[in-house]
Amino acid sequence: MLYRCCIILLIVLSTTYTRASEYYYEFSPQCQKAYEHYMALRFSEGNAAINIEMKTHPRNLMAVYIANYADCMLLLFNGDPKDYDKYYHHLDKRQALLSLGSDSSPWYRLTKAALYMQWAFIHVRMGENFKAATTFRKSYLLLKENKKLFPDFDYNDIFLGVEEAVVGTVPDDYKWIASVLGMRGDVKKGVAKVDAFYKKHTPADPFYYDALLFDVYLKFYMLSQQEEAWAMVNNATYPSQNNLLFSFVKANIALNYRKAEDALITITQMQQIAGYGHIPAFDYEMGNALIHKADNSAFNYYKKFVNNYRGNLFIKDAYYKMACIQYVDGHFKEADYYRERIEQCGSKNVDADRRASRFSEEKKWPNTILLQTSWLIDGGYYNKAYTLLAAYREADFATIPEVAEYNLRMGRIYDELGDDNKALQYYNRSIYVGKNSREYFAARASLQCAFIYEKLGNRQQALSHFNLCLEMPVQDYKNAITQQAKAGINRLSIK
């Protein structure tokens, strides 16, 4: 009996070993081709390339992982719940296939972890926060184990660096994730991992473009190295030519860096690239570029976006901006109509949509001068903004939120024009007036003060103002402000 059991055990072990050893991970020419197509949002070409690889080399598990980029990009950009339901089962199927590989390979845990991370992003996108947290945890644990087993395998650092940077800065709504993971984030070390990989590797290496995009966004949002991130997307080597994804990232960074004119140029060029019309999010971004120029033709792009988009994110924000455009133009009946549409459509999963929803509920129209000034400042048209707002004084505004906003906007203008003393004067006035208000103006003013003090090397004042942001009862843009404040505290607290 003992002899028979030993024979059966040897057969099972032999079969298992043979099966695992037959599978491998190779970033083959077809895998690279598919990866580059997906990272340009050319789905048909990517699918064709990965299908060739799967038919020609059915045991190359790298192809299984690369195939997930199609789901990831499609769901992140279009966010259609029907597509989510259609493709959700791909996660378990692909994880099962990846499990056929040998765990003695550093790619075994890495591909499984990266797959989980992509789906964690997708779950967040779809408002499935619990699924996002548990999936993120699976990714993190695999990456930590892989780092321990293969310390010199630097591909681990792309994804582990992102996760370490993100965990310490999660907004209050998601702060329990860090507790579940049992870890503290480290922004500087996390970004450093990604940056080191990016600088060491070339476009011919696996996942190089992941590292590039992560590096840009982490530097921009987590380290507040906006000038460096902007320089990266304007570099001659940045692959935006005939590439929708990288062009979109460039336009998105331009908008958030208050360079609406550059965003307009980039999106106009994108309109000539095949496949542009399949992604309604591009119309939303074009609307943002135009509204930041106080160009009311933005309305047409927002309207096209809400008519064609099948997801839920930024729908309320688009209707809010459409209502404001009509109100500024004096079309009050139309403005009321689009304000009513805010509550009828979309979700409240992002700050911009939550703010739009509160605007709809309170039924208070914004001050048109302050509204147009904010558009111009966000677009980088500081002199135009100053010309518009300088004709008014604090006493011209009747409510506490308007007074707080007036001082914030004046502070932002002086800040961007390089006058730190004037900027701090107006920011501090905004904080004093609006610190107990639910509007975001005082909290944003405190955040800007912190950035100035951080730039000047005044660590104590910077930390004080970052912490002040977290203490205010702000509702609008709370997650964004909280995340930036926590990132700042993390940067200044960790040696």
ZAMARGU-4260 file (C-alpha; in steps of 0.2 Angstrom, whole numbers, plus 5000, padded with zeros to 4 digits):
<rodrens>
0) 5000/5000/5000 | 5014/5012/5005 | 5023/5008/4988 | 5007/5011/4978 | 5004/5028/4987
5) 5022/5033/4983 | 5020/5029/4965 | 5004/5039/4964 | 5012/5054/4972 | 5027/5053/4960
10) 5015/5053/4945 | 5005/5068/4952 | 5021/5078/4956 | 5028/5073/4939 | 5012/5079/4930
15) 5012/5095/4940 | 5030/5099/4936 | 5028/5095/4918 | 5013/5106/4916 | 5021/5121/4925
20) 5037/5119/4915 | 5028/5119/4899 | 5022/5137/4902 | 5033/5152/4901 | 5034/5171/4900
25) 5041/5179/4885 | 5038/5197/4879 | 5039/5191/4861 | 5038/5203/4846 | 5019/5200/4845
30) 5017/5203/4863 | 5027/5219/4861 | 5017/5224/4846 | 5000/5221/4855 | 5006/5230/4870
35) 5011/5246/4860 | 4994/5245/4851 | 4984/5244/4867 | 4995/5258/4875 | 4989/5269/4860
40) 4971/5264/4862 | 4971/5254/4845 | 4961/5240/4851 | 4958/5231/4835 | 4977/5230/4830
45) 4981/5225/4848 | 4968/5211/4848 | 4975/5205/4831 | 4993/5204/4837 | 4989/5195/4853
50) 4978/5183/4845 | 4992/5178/4833 | 5004/5176/4848 | 4991/5165/4857 | 4988/5154/4842
55) 5007/5153/4838 | 5013/5151/4856 | 4998/5145/4866 | 5009/5142/4882 | 5016/5160/4883
60) 5007/5167/4898 | 5014/5184/4895 | 5001/5185/4881 | 4987/5181/4894 | 4992/5196/4904
65) 4995/5208/4889 | 4977/5204/4883 | 4970/5212/4899 | 4976/5229/4893 | 4961/5229/4881
70) 4949/5227/4895 | 4958/5239/4906 | 4959/5253/4894 | 4942/5251/4887 | 4934/5251/4904
75) 4944/5265/4911 | 4940/5277/4897 | 4922/5272/4892 | 4916/5265/4909 | 4901/5256/4901
80) 4892/5246/4915 | 4887/5233/4901 | 4905/5231/4896 | 4910/5229/4914 | 4897/5215/4916
85) 4903/5207/4900 | 4922/5207/4904 | 4922/5205/4923 | 4924/5186/4922 | 4940/5189/4912
90) 4949/5192/4928 | 4946/5175/4936 | 4949/5166/4919 | 4966/5175/4916 | 4971/5172/4934
95) 4968/5154/4932 | 4978/5153/4917 | 4993/5163/4925 | 4992/5150/4939 | 4998/5137/4927
100) 5015/5145/4926 | 5030/5140/4937 | 5031/5150/4954 | 5050/5149/4952 | 5049/5162/4939
105) 5048/5181/4945 | 5035/5184/4931 | 5023/5172/4940 | 5018/5183/4954 | 5022/5199/4945
110) 5009/5196/4931 | 4996/5190/4943 | 4999/5206/4954 | 4999/5218/4939 | 4982/5210/4933
115) 4974/5212/4950 | 4981/5230/4951 | 4973/5234/4934 | 4956/5227/4940 | 4957/5237/4956
120) 4958/5253/4945 | 4943/5247/4935 | 4933/5243/4951 | 4936/5260/4957 | 4931/5267/4941
125) 4915/5258/4942 | 4911/5263/4960 | 4915/5245/4967 | 4926/5251/4981 | 4925/5235/4992
130) 4930/5225/4977 | 4944/5238/4973 | 4951/5236/4991 | 4951/5217/4991 | 4959/5216/4974
135) 4972/5229/4978 | 4977/5220/4993 | 4979/5204/4983 | 4991/5213/4971 | 5001/5221/4985
140) 5004/5205/4994 | 5010/5196/4979 | 5021/5210/4975 | 5029/5211/4992 | 5031/5192/4991
145) 5039/5193/4974 | 5051/5207/4980 | 5057/5196/4994 | 5060/5181/4983 | 5068/5191/4969
150) 5075/5207/4976 | 5085/5211/4960 | 5069/5209/4949 | 5066/5228/4946 | 5050/5225/4936
155) 5042/5223/4953 | 5046/5241/4957 | 5034/5248/4943 | 5019/5242/4952 | 5025/5241/4970
160) 5031/5259/4969 | 5014/5264/4963 | 5005/5255/4977 | 5016/5261/4990 | 5014/5279/4984
165) 4995/5278/4983 | 4992/5270/5000 | 4998/5284/5011 | 4988/5297/5002 | 4971/5289/5001
170) 4956/5300/5004 | 4946/5298/5020 | 4933/5288/5011 | 4945/5275/5007 | 4958/5276/5022
175) 4952/5259/5028 | 4961/5251/5014 | 4978/5255/5022 | 4972/5247/5038 | 4967/5231/5028
180) 4984/5231/5020 | 4993/5233/5036 | 5005/5245/5029 | 5010/5264/5028 | 5013/5272/5012
185) 5029/5281/5007 | 5027/5293/4993 | 5045/5297/4990 | 5051/5279/4990 | 5036/5273/4980
190) 5039/5286/4966 | 5058/5284/4967 | 5055/5265/4963 | 5045/5269/4947 | 5057/5283/4942
195) 5072/5272/4944 | 5064/5259/4933 | 5059/5272/4920 | 5076/5280/4919 | 5085/5263/4918
200) 5075/5255/4904 | 5070/5258/4886 | 5054/5257/4875 | 5059/5240/4870 | 5058/5233/4888
205) 5041/5226/4895 | 5030/5238/4903 | 5041/5253/4899 | 5026/5264/4895 | 5017/5259/4911
210) 5032/5266/4920 | 5032/5282/4910 | 5014/5286/4913 | 5015/5281/4931 | 5030/5292/4933
215) 5022/5307/4925 | 5006/5306/4936 | 5015/5302/4952 | 5027/5316/4951 | 5013/5328/4946
220) 5001/5324/4959 | 5011/5315/4973 | 5027/5325/4973 | 5020/5341/4966 | 5034/5341/4954
225) 5022/5349/4941 | 5036/5357/4930 | 5046/5341/4929 | 5030/5331/4924 | 5026/5344/4911
230) 5043/5344/4904 | 5042/5325/4902 | 5026/5325/4892 | 5034/5339/4881 | 5050/5330/4878
235) 5054/5325/4860 | 5055/5306/4866 | 5037/5307/4873 | 5027/5296/4861 | 5012/5306/4858
240) 5013/5306/4839 | 4998/5297/4832 | 4995/5290/4850 | 4978/5293/4858 | 4983/5288/4875
245) 4999/5298/4877 | 4991/5313/4868 | 4977/5312/4881 | 4989/5311/4895 | 4998/5326/4888
250) 4982/5336/4887 | 4976/5331/4904 | 4992/5336/4912 | 4991/5353/4902 | 4974/5356/4909
255) 4979/5352/4927 | 4995/5363/4925 | 4984/5377/4919 | 4989/5377/4901 | 4973/5376/4892
260) 4980/5383/4875 | 4992/5368/4875 | 4978/5356/4879 | 4968/5364/4864 | 4982/5361/4852
265) 4985/5343/4858 | 4966/5338/4857 | 4964/5346/4840 | 4979/5335/4834 | 4971/5320/4842
270) 4955/5323/4832 | 4965/5318/4816 | 4970/5301/4824 | 4960/5286/4820 | 4948/5280/4834
275) 4946/5297/4842 | 4927/5297/4840 | 4926/5280/4849 | 4930/5288/4866 | 4918/5301/4872
280) 4929/5306/4886 | 4940/5316/4873 | 4925/5327/4870 | 4923/5331/4889 | 4942/5335/4889
285) 4940/5347/4874 | 4925/5355/4883 | 4936/5358/4898 | 4950/5365/4888 | 4938/5378/4880
290) 4929/5382/4896 | 4946/5386/4904 | 4947/5399/4890 | 4930/5406/4895 | 4925/5400/4877
295) 4907/5395/4878 | 4908/5384/4863 | 4913/5371/4876 | 4895/5368/4878 | 4894/5359/4862
300) 4907/5347/4867 | 4899/5343/4884 | 4883/5340/4875 | 4891/5328/4864 | 4899/5319/4878
305) 4883/5317/4888 | 4874/5311/4873 | 4887/5297/4868 | 4895/5292/4885 | 4888/5276/4893
310) 4898/5278/4909 | 4893/5287/4925 | 4908/5298/4929 | 4909/5317/4925 | 4891/5317/4918
315) 4885/5328/4933 | 4900/5339/4931 | 4897/5341/4912 | 4878/5346/4915 | 4884/5358/4929
320) 4896/5366/4917 | 4883/5367/4903 | 4871/5375/4915 | 4884/5388/4920 | 4888/5392/4902
325) 4869/5395/4899 | 4868/5405/4914 | 4883/5416/4910 | 4875/5419/4893 | 4859/5425/4900
330) 4849/5409/4894 | 4841/5406/4911 | 4827/5394/4906 | 4840/5383/4897 | 4851/5385/4913
335) 4838/5378/4924 | 4834/5364/4912 | 4853/5358/4913 | 4853/5360/4932 | 4839/5349/4934
340) 4848/5336/4923 | 4862/5335/4935 | 4852/5325/4948 | 4844/5314/4934 | 4860/5307/4927
345) 4877/5300/4932 | 4885/5296/4949 | 4893/5304/4964 | 4909/5294/4964 | 4921/5308/4960
350) 4923/5325/4968 | 4918/5335/4953 | 4901/5326/4952 | 4898/5328/4970 | 4901/5346/4969
355) 4889/5347/4954 | 4876/5337/4964 | 4877/5349/4979 | 4875/5364/4967 | 4859/5356/4960
360) 4852/5353/4977 | 4855/5370/4984 | 4849/5379/4968 | 4861/5394/4971 | 4869/5401/4955
365) 4887/5405/4956 | 4893/5423/4955 | 4897/5425/4936 | 4912/5436/4939 | 4920/5424/4951
370) 4915/5409/4940 | 4923/5416/4924 | 4938/5422/4934 | 4940/5404/4940 | 4939/5397/4922
375) 4952/5409/4916 | 4964/5405/4931 | 4962/5386/4928 | 4966/5389/4909 | 4982/5399/4913
380) 4975/5416/4907 | 4981/5425/4922 | 4982/5443/4915 | 4964/5441/4908 | 4958/5435/4925
385) 4966/5449/4934 | 4959/5462/4922 | 4941/5455/4925 | 4943/5453/4944 | 4953/5469/4948
390) 4938/5479/4945 | 4930/5472/4961 | 4934/5473/4979 | 4930/5461/4993 | 4915/5472/4998
395) 4907/5469/4982 | 4903/5451/4987 | 4889/5448/4998 | 4891/5431/5006 | 4905/5422/5016
400) 4908/5409/5002 | 4909/5423/4989 | 4922/5433/4999 | 4932/5418/5003 | 4932/5414/4984
405) 4936/5431/4979 | 4952/5431/4990 | 4956/5413/4984 | 4955/5419/4966 | 4966/5435/4969
410) 4978/5424/4978 | 4979/5412/4964 | 4982/5426/4951 | 4997/5433/4961 | 5003/5416/4965
415) 5004/5411/4947 | 5012/5428/4942 | 5026/5425/4955 | 5021/5437/4969 | 5022/5425/4984
420) 5019/5439/4997 | 5003/5446/4989 | 4997/5428/4986 | 4999/5423/5004 | 4990/5439/5010
425) 4975/5434/5000 | 4976/5416/5004 | 4976/5419/5022 | 4961/5431/5021 | 4952/5417/5012
430) 4956/5405/5026 | 4951/5417/5039 | 4934/5420/5031 | 4930/5403/5025 | 4938/5390/5036
435) 4921/5385/5044 | 4912/5384/5027 | 4908/5368/5018 | 4915/5376/5001 | 4932/5372/4996
440) 4939/5389/4994 | 4948/5391/5011 | 4955/5373/5011 | 4962/5376/4993 | 4969/5393/4999
445) 4978/5383/5014 | 4984/5370/5002 | 4992/5384/4991 | 5000/5392/5006 | 5008/5375/5010
450) 5014/5374/4992 | 5022/5391/4993 | 5030/5387/5010 | 5036/5371/5004 | 5044/5379/4989
455) 5052/5392/5001 | 5059/5378/5012 | 5048/5383/5027 | 5044/5365/5032 | 5035/5370/5048
460) 5023/5382/5040 | 5020/5370/5026 | 5016/5356/5037 | 5004/5368/5047 | 4994/5373/5032
465) 4994/5355/5025 | 4986/5349/5042 | 4974/5364/5042 | 4967/5357/5025 | 4963/5341/5034
470) 4954/5350/5048 | 4941/5360/5038 | 4924/5354/5035 | 4925/5355/5017 | 4914/5345/5005
475) 4918/5351/4988 | 4933/5342/4980 | 4937/5335/4998 | 4946/5319/4991 | 4957/5329/4979
480) 4962/5341/4993 | 4964/5328/5006 | 4975/5317/4995 | 4986/5332/4990 | 4988/5338/5008
485) 4992/5320/5014 | 5005/5318/5000 | 5013/5335/5006 | 5013/5329/5024 | 5021/5313/5018
490) 5034/5321/5008 | 5039/5333/5022 | 5038/5320/5036 | 5048/5305/5029 | 5067/5307/5029
</rodrens>
